[in-house]
C-alpha cells in the first residue's frame, strides 16, 4: 500500500515515526516523555495498536516534544 492509499491516521503515524527518527529519539524515550508506558509508541507505530488513542491533544504533545509543527504530521508527501 502506498501513501496515497492510507488513511489520514496512517499518514500521521508514519510521520510520527519519521520525525521521531529524525530527532534520533527511541520509541521508548518518546513514550516516557509522553508519560505513557515505555512500549506505547512501539505499539502505535509498529503494531497499529492504540490507533484510536491518537487524539489532537496527543499529537500536539508529540509535536512539542519533537519540536515539529503539528501540520507536518498531516503531510502526505514524505
C-alpha angles and dihedrals in degrees: 000000000000125000091264090063095051128099121244089255090054091050092049091051091049089050093048088056092045095051093041090055091045088055089050090235123146123232089246093052093051091046092052093045087055090053091245134125112289093252097048097104092041090056091045096048104032107026102032091235121138090029090137090054091063100108133164089255092053091045090050090052091049091048091051093049093047092041092233126133111252091236091066090066088063093055112118095191104076 
